[in-house]
């Protein structure tokens, strides 16, 4: 039974939202600029949806977007 949005889509959108919120919070706290494009956000969403990312890979991704 389909209740609207598929679980993998919902989980990917939640993960993307959490990552973007964490990046925004950290950059505001440290007073640094986050340089991220719409294409990058789309690529990250695709990775969350279709790839098997470890927590370490997500941490490295977040670090690379902040620096």
Secondary structure, DSSP 4 states (H G I P E B T S, - for coil): ---SS-HHHHHHHHHHHHHHHHHHHHHHHHT------HHHHHHHHHHHHHS---HHHHHHHHHHHH-
